Amino acid sequence: MAATDFKDYYAILGVNKTASADEIKKNFRRLARKYHPDMNPGDKQAEASFKEVSEAYEVLSDTEKRQKYDQYGQYWKQAAPGWPSGAGAGGVGVDMNGFDFSQYGSFDEFINELLGRFNTTGPTNSNSRTYTYRTGTGAGTTGFGGFNDFAGSDYSGVNNRAPGVGADREATITLTWSEAFHGVQKRFDLGNELIDVRIPPGAKSGSRIRVRGKGQPNPLNQQRGDLYLNVELKPHSFFQFDGDNLLCEIPVMPDEAVLGATIEVPTPDGTVSVNVPAGIRSGQSLRLRGKGWPKPKGGRSDQLVRVVIATPKNISPVEREYYEKIRASRSDNPRSFLGQVQL
């Protein structure tokens, strides 16, 4: 090696000659992240710098090589003729302070693991290699139910997630029925930023809303995962869900059930007139088509009106007189079949 080709590995890593192994490793990790090709796509200068810091670390992290480098300077390789050209080359196992290099197919694989990557697969071309990131557990606090990071997630081929993307987060958001029906915009505090999220019409308890790119960042490349909002609706005094349809109960008086009637029924759009057919039984439902909940792909579900016959508790003397006349003249016996019941 010519004197002009000599590389000062200590200067490349930004440490002095008395630096400890931990200092060397710490500086290498910092510089490797800074110059890694994934962080600098298409930057040839960064790629060259990455190779230099990798080469410097490969030498200075190995006690024997570092001693030869310190002793012989630019001629240290000639003093170590058996040194392989790469980690694991030719099946040679290189020990770096007790670390077995032979388990890696290349020094690049060791670097990727050192930087926090696991399970490298595929050809050695860095553009085609697939990386699997494993995220740790964690939780944040917000004013609307708290965030949870998806713990221990393996994003290699899961949910079509691109390699290198950070962890997803999830939180619970509670809405009124009006907000969920009409849609609403909510502002959320993620701790270091405020975001506005538009909740589309038709959310229900159990709905899950994805906000792209608002999850945890990957510390290596700052690519962010997604935020998932789990919807909960506050209880409503009148409406409830029956599958995708809305359901409500309407009381009718005995005379309305017998003779039929026109009654007013609340819907999400306001009150509508509904015809109750004569002879309806308690528990039967009337269907109001297209008056239910918004569907994700457009349109509305139905509203079911369950009829409940209300027995009056406080009746006037006139009402009592007429009920007694009805009982005395009634021709139908709804319990006539009971005489045939037996085991």
C-alpha positions as CSV (number, residue, x, y, z in Angstrom):
1,M,0.0,0.0,0.0
2,A,1.4,3.4,-0.9
3,A,1.7,6.0,1.8
4,T,-0.8,8.2,0.0
5,D,-3.3,5.3,0.2
6,F,-3.0,5.0,4.0
7,K,-6.4,5.4,5.8
8,D,-6.5,6.7,9.3
9,Y,-9.2,4.5,10.7
10,Y,-9.3,6.4,14.0
11,A,-9.9,9.7,12.2
12,I,-12.6,8.1,10.0
13,L,-14.5,6.9,13.1
14,G,-13.8,10.2,14.9
15,V,-12.0,8.7,17.9
16,N,-8.5,8.9,19.2
17,K,-6.0,6.1,19.5
18,T,-6.8,5.5,23.2
19,A,-10.5,5.0,22.5
20,S,-12.2,2.1,24.2
21,A,-14.1,-0.6,22.3
22,D,-17.4,0.9,23.4
23,E,-16.4,4.3,22.1
24,I,-15.4,2.8,18.8
25,K,-18.7,0.9,18.5
26,K,-20.8,3.9,19.5
27,N,-19.2,6.2,16.9
28,F,-19.4,3.4,14.2
29,R,-23.2,3.0,14.9
30,R,-23.7,6.7,14.6
31,L,-21.8,7.1,11.4
32,A,-23.2,3.9,9.8
33,R,-26.7,5.2,10.3
34,K,-25.7,8.6,8.9
35,Y,-24.1,7.2,5.7
36,H,-26.2,4.0,5.2
37,P,-27.4,3.6,1.6
38,D,-31.0,3.3,2.8
39,M,-30.8,6.7,4.4
40,N,-29.0,8.2,1.3
41,P,-30.5,6.5,-1.8
42,G,-28.4,7.2,-4.9
43,D,-25.8,9.2,-3.0
44,K,-22.4,7.8,-4.1
45,Q,-20.4,9.9,-1.7
46,A,-22.5,8.6,1.3
47,E,-22.1,5.1,0.0
48,A,-18.3,5.5,-0.1
49,S,-18.2,7.0,3.4
50,F,-20.3,4.0,4.6
51,K,-17.8,1.6,3.2
52,E,-15.0,3.5,4.8
53,V,-16.5,3.5,8.3
54,S,-17.4,-0.2,7.9
55,E,-13.8,-1.0,7.0
56,A,-12.5,1.1,9.9
57,Y,-14.8,-0.6,12.3
58,E,-13.9,-4.0,11.0
59,V,-10.3,-3.4,11.8
60,L,-10.5,-1.4,15.1
61,S,-13.1,-3.6,16.6
62,D,-10.8,-6.7,16.4
63,T,-8.1,-6.7,19.1
64,E,-5.5,-8.5,17.0
65,K,-6.0,-6.4,13.9
66,R,-6.0,-3.2,15.9
67,Q,-2.7,-4.1,17.5
68,K,-1.2,-4.8,14.1
69,Y,-2.6,-1.6,12.7
70,D,-1.2,0.4,15.6
71,Q,2.2,-1.3,15.3
72,Y,2.7,-1.4,11.6
73,G,0.5,1.5,10.3
74,Q,0.1,1.4,6.5
75,Y,1.9,-1.9,6.3
76,W,-0.3,-3.7,8.8
77,K,-2.0,-6.0,6.2
78,Q,1.4,-7.3,5.2
79,A,1.9,-8.2,8.8
80,A,-1.3,-10.2,8.7
81,P,-1.2,-12.3,5.5
82,G,-3.9,-14.6,6.6
83,W,-6.5,-11.9,7.0
84,P,-9.6,-12.7,4.9
85,S,-11.0,-10.1,2.5
86,G,-14.4,-10.2,4.2
87,A,-16.2,-11.5,7.3
88,G,-16.9,-15.2,6.8
89,A,-14.9,-15.2,3.5
90,G,-13.8,-18.7,2.5
91,G,-15.5,-20.2,5.5
92,V,-13.0,-18.6,7.9
93,G,-14.4,-17.7,11.3
94,V,-13.1,-14.3,12.5
95,D,-13.3,-13.6,16.2
96,M,-14.0,-9.9,17.1
97,N,-13.6,-9.7,20.9
98,G,-15.3,-13.0,21.3
99,F,-17.9,-12.4,18.6
100,D,-18.1,-15.2,16.0
101,F,-18.2,-13.6,12.5
102,S,-18.6,-17.0,10.8
103,Q,-22.4,-17.0,11.4
104,Y,-22.7,-14.2,8.8
105,G,-22.5,-14.5,5.0
106,S,-20.9,-11.1,4.7
107,F,-19.8,-8.1,6.8
108,D,-22.8,-6.3,5.4
109,E,-25.1,-8.7,7.2
110,F,-23.3,-8.1,10.5
111,I,-23.7,-4.3,10.0
112,N,-27.4,-4.7,9.4
113,E,-27.9,-6.6,12.6
114,L,-25.7,-4.2,14.5
115,L,-28.0,-1.4,13.3
116,G,-31.0,-3.2,14.7
117,R,-32.1,-5.3,11.7
118,F,-32.9,-8.9,11.7
119,N,-33.5,-11.8,9.3
120,T,-31.8,-10.4,6.3
121,T,-32.7,-12.4,3.2
122,G,-32.2,-12.4,-0.5
123,P,-29.2,-11.4,-2.7
124,T,-26.5,-9.2,-1.3
125,N,-27.6,-6.3,-3.5
126,S,-28.8,-3.8,-1.0
127,N,-31.6,-2.6,-3.3
128,S,-33.2,-6.1,-3.3
129,R,-32.6,-7.2,0.2
130,T,-35.7,-7.5,2.5
131,Y,-35.4,-6.5,6.1
132,T,-37.6,-7.4,9.0
133,Y,-38.0,-5.0,11.9
134,R,-39.1,-5.9,15.3
135,T,-40.6,-3.1,17.4
136,G,-40.7,-2.9,21.1
137,T,-43.6,-2.2,23.4
138,G,-44.6,1.2,24.5
139,A,-47.6,3.4,25.3
140,G,-48.4,7.1,25.2
141,T,-51.1,9.1,26.7
142,T,-53.7,11.3,25.0
143,G,-56.9,13.0,26.0
144,F,-59.0,10.4,24.1
145,G,-58.3,7.0,25.3
146,G,-54.5,6.7,25.1
147,F,-52.2,5.3,22.5
148,N,-50.9,1.8,22.3
149,D,-48.0,0.8,20.0
150,F,-48.4,-2.6,18.4
151,A,-45.9,-4.6,20.4
152,G,-43.5,-7.2,19.0
153,S,-44.8,-6.7,15.5
154,D,-43.0,-8.5,12.7
155,Y,-43.6,-6.5,9.5
156,S,-42.0,-8.9,7.1
157,G,-44.9,-9.6,4.7
158,V,-47.5,-8.8,7.3
159,N,-50.3,-6.5,6.0
160,N,-48.2,-5.8,3.0
161,R,-46.1,-3.4,5.1
162,A,-43.0,-2.1,3.4
163,P,-39.7,-3.0,5.1
164,G,-38.3,-0.3,7.4
165,V,-41.6,1.3,8.4
166,G,-42.1,2.1,12.1
167,A,-44.6,0.6,14.5
168,D,-48.4,1.3,14.2
169,R,-50.3,2.9,17.0
170,E,-53.9,2.6,18.1
171,A,-56.2,4.6,20.3
172,T,-59.9,4.6,21.2
173,I,-62.1,7.5,20.1
174,T,-65.6,8.0,21.6
175,L,-68.3,9.7,19.4
176,T,-71.8,10.8,19.9
177,W,-74.4,9.2,17.6
178,S,-74.8,12.5,15.8
179,E,-71.1,12.8,15.1
180,A,-70.9,9.2,13.9
181,F,-74.0,9.6,11.7
182,H,-73.0,12.9,10.0
183,G,-69.2,12.5,10.2
184,V,-67.0,14.8,12.1
185,Q,-63.5,16.3,12.2
186,K,-61.5,15.7,15.4
187,R,-58.2,17.2,16.5
188,F,-55.8,14.8,18.2
189,D,-52.7,15.5,20.3
190,L,-50.0,12.9,19.4
191,G,-47.6,14.3,21.9
192,N,-45.3,16.1,19.5
193,E,-47.9,17.2,16.9
194,L,-51.5,18.1,16.5
195,I,-53.4,16.4,13.7
196,D,-56.9,16.8,12.3
197,V,-58.7,13.6,11.3
198,R,-61.9,13.5,9.4
199,I,-64.2,10.7,10.6
200,P,-66.5,9.7,7.7
201,P,-70.2,9.3,8.2
202,G,-71.4,5.8,9.3
203,A,-68.8,4.9,12.0
204,K,-70.1,2.4,14.6
205,S,-68.7,0.9,17.7
206,G,-66.0,-1.5,16.5
207,S,-65.2,0.6,13.4
208,R,-61.5,1.0,12.8
209,I,-60.2,4.2,11.1
210,R,-56.7,4.2,9.6
211,V,-54.7,7.4,9.5
212,R,-51.7,6.7,7.3
213,G,-48.2,7.8,8.3
214,K,-49.1,8.9,11.9
215,G,-47.7,6.0,13.8
216,Q,-44.3,5.6,15.4
217,P,-41.2,6.5,13.3
218,N,-38.5,4.0,12.5
219,P,-35.4,5.4,14.2
220,L,-33.2,4.4,11.3
221,N,-35.0,6.1,8.4
222,Q,-37.9,8.0,10.2
223,Q,-40.5,6.2,8.1
224,R,-43.7,6.2,10.1
225,G,-46.3,3.5,10.7
226,D,-50.0,4.2,10.8
227,L,-52.5,5.3,13.4
228,Y,-55.6,3.2,14.0
229,L,-58.6,4.8,15.8
230,N,-61.0,2.3,17.3
231,V,-64.5,3.9,17.5
232,E,-66.9,3.6,20.4
233,L,-70.3,5.2,20.4
234,K,-71.9,6.6,23.5
235,P,-75.1,4.9,24.5
236,H,-78.3,6.3,22.9
237,S,-81.6,6.5,24.7
238,F,-83.7,5.6,21.7
239,F,-81.7,4.0,18.9
240,Q,-79.6,0.8,18.9
241,F,-78.2,-1.4,16.2
242,D,-79.6,-4.6,14.8
243,G,-76.8,-5.7,12.5
244,D,-76.4,-2.9,10.0
245,N,-79.9,-1.6,10.6
246,L,-81.1,0.8,13.2
247,L,-83.7,-0.4,15.7
248,C,-86.1,1.5,17.9
249,E,-89.2,0.6,20.0
250,I,-92.4,2.5,19.8
251,P,-95.3,2.0,22.2
252,V,-98.9,1.9,20.9
253,M,-102.1,1.9,22.8
254,P,-104.4,-1.2,22.7
255,D,-107.0,0.6,20.6
256,E,-104.3,1.6,18.1
257,A,-103.1,-1.9,17.8
258,V,-106.6,-3.2,17.3
259,L,-107.9,-0.5,14.9
260,G,-104.6,0.6,13.3
261,A,-103.2,4.1,13.5
262,T,-100.8,6.7,12.1
263,I,-98.0,7.5,14.5
264,E,-94.9,9.7,14.4
265,V,-91.5,8.0,14.6
266,P,-88.1,9.7,15.1
267,T,-85.4,8.8,12.5
268,P,-81.8,10.2,12.1
269,D,-83.3,12.7,9.6
270,G,-86.2,13.8,11.8
271,T,-89.7,12.6,12.5
272,V,-91.8,10.6,9.9
273,S,-95.4,9.4,9.8
274,V,-95.8,5.6,10.0
275,N,-99.0,3.6,9.4
276,V,-99.5,0.9,12.0
277,P,-101.7,-1.8,10.5
278,A,-104.8,-2.9,12.3
279,G,-104.3,-6.1,14.4
280,I,-100.5,-5.7,14.8
281,R,-99.1,-7.8,17.7
282,S,-96.7,-6.6,20.3
283,G,-93.1,-7.3,19.2
284,Q,-93.8,-7.1,15.5
285,S,-91.5,-4.7,13.5
286,L,-92.2,-2.2,10.8
287,R,-89.4,-1.5,8.3
288,L,-88.5,2.0,7.2
289,R,-86.4,1.5,4.1
290,G,-83.4,3.7,3.7
291,K,-83.9,5.5,7.0
292,G,-81.1,3.6,8.9
293,W,-77.3,4.1,9.2
294,P,-74.9,5.3,6.4
295,K,-73.2,2.4,4.6
296,P,-69.4,2.5,3.9
297,K,-70.0,2.4,0.1
298,G,-72.9,4.8,0.1
299,G,-76.6,4.6,0.8
300,R,-78.4,3.9,4.0
301,S,-79.5,0.7,5.8
302,D,-83.1,0.4,7.1
303,Q,-84.7,1.5,10.4
304,L,-86.7,-1.2,12.2
305,V,-89.6,0.0,14.3
306,R,-90.6,-2.6,17.0
307,V,-94.1,-2.1,18.2
308,V,-94.8,-2.6,21.9
309,I,-98.4,-2.5,23.1
310,A,-98.5,-0.3,26.1
311,T,-101.1,-1.2,28.8
312,P,-102.5,2.0,30.4
313,K,-102.1,2.2,34.2
314,N,-104.2,5.2,34.9
315,I,-107.5,5.3,33.2
316,S,-110.5,7.5,33.6
317,P,-113.9,6.3,34.7
318,V,-115.1,6.6,31.1
319,E,-112.2,4.6,29.8
320,R,-112.9,1.9,32.4
321,E,-116.5,1.7,31.4
322,Y,-115.7,1.2,27.8
323,Y,-113.0,-1.4,28.6
324,E,-115.6,-3.3,30.7
325,K,-118.0,-3.2,27.8
326,I,-115.3,-4.5,25.5
327,R,-114.5,-7.4,27.8
328,A,-118.2,-8.3,28.2
329,S,-118.7,-8.4,24.5
330,R,-115.4,-9.8,23.3
331,S,-115.7,-12.7,20.9
332,D,-112.0,-13.7,20.5
333,N,-110.2,-15.8,23.1
334,P,-106.4,-15.6,22.5
335,R,-105.8,-18.5,25.0
336,S,-108.2,-21.0,23.4
337,F,-105.2,-23.2,22.3
338,L,-104.0,-23.7,25.9
339,G,-106.5,-26.5,26.5
340,Q,-104.6,-28.6,24.0
341,V,-101.2,-28.2,25.6
342,Q,-99.8,-31.3,27.3
343,L,-96.5,-33.1,27.8
